[in-house]
Amino acid sequence: MSVDDHKRAAGQAAAALVEDGMIVGLGTASTSEFFVAALAARKLTLKCVATSEATAALATRLGLTVIDLDDAGVIDLTVDGADEIGPGLALIKGGGAALLREKLVWEASARCIAIADATKTVGPFGRFPLPVEVVSFGHASTARRLAAVLQRQGIAAPPVLRTKAGQTVRTDSGNVIYNVACGTIADPPALAAALKAITGVVEHGLFLGLAQTALIGTDEGVRTLHP
């Protein structure tokens, strides 16, 4: 089976857990797209909150009803991909440049499920570059302060501005993203707190204590992980 087969299996398994009448949070990027497609195919009566403009467009095109987060109240279930899954279901997210909106939706949800292929589960946590979303104004100045905080946390790698085809990547909120090649994150809660304390940092890609379940697609089927 290919990686896409694993992603599809995880997305389909998550879609099978959705019940008629739910308010559902929809994640962003490739694995979440498989979930959205599988969910639309079930033809349930749902209201959905999208974590990005791209996901909202996909969901609408497939016939799902998309509402604003402010109109949702408590979201029953959010299903979203993960770039890395560590011990206790600590996650790194943000490869799809939607980490701020993703975290807003996750924190408004009664239950969150991460879906991924088997390559996303690791031993030492921190292999995937950690995204840090930064306000566009004065972002290079913020990046210098970010680098100093990272060094105090034992992370020597400098933050690198994310670009694509030579252009700075902008989030749906107009912010920029710096990637940090941490290698290993020894104390995720301490790093999360230090990053949030930096003026100009909007959000980081550490999702800690938010996922109740992870569904991992493998050649042997979908494996379920709990904290």
Stockholm file with secondary structure:
# STOCKHOLM 1.0

chainA/1-227         MSVDDHKRAAGQAAAALVEDGMIVGLGTASTSEFFVAALAARKLTLKCVATSEATAALATRLGLTVIDLDDAGVIDLTVDGADEIGPGLALIKGGGAALLREKLVWEASARCIAIADATKTVGPFGRFPLPVEVVSFGHASTARRLAAVLQRQGIAAPPVLRTKAGQTVRTDSGNVIYNVACGTIADPPALAAALKAITGVVEHGLFLGLAQTALIGTDEGVRTLHP
#=GR chainA/1-227 SS CCHHHHHHHHHHHHHTTCCTTCEEEECCSHHHHHHHHHHHHTTCCCEEEESSHHHHHHHHHTTCCBCCGGGTCSBSEEEEECSEECGGGCEECCTTSCHHHHHHHHHTBSCEEEEEEGGGBCSSSCCSCEEEEECSTTHHHHHHHHHHHHHHTTCCSCCEECEETTEECBCTTSCEEEEECCSCCSCHHHHHHHHHTSTTEEEESEECSCCSEEEEEETTEEEEECC
#=GC SS_cons         CCHHHHHHHHHHHHHTTCCTTCEEEECCSHHHHHHHHHHHHTTCCCEEEESSHHHHHHHHHTTCCBCCGGGTCSBSEEEEECSEECGGGCEECCTTSCHHHHHHHHHTBSCEEEEEEGGGBCSSSCCSCEEEEECSTTHHHHHHHHHHHHHHTTCCSCCEECEETTEECBCTTSCEEEEECCSCCSCHHHHHHHHHTSTTEEEESEECSCCSEEEEEETTEEEEECC
//
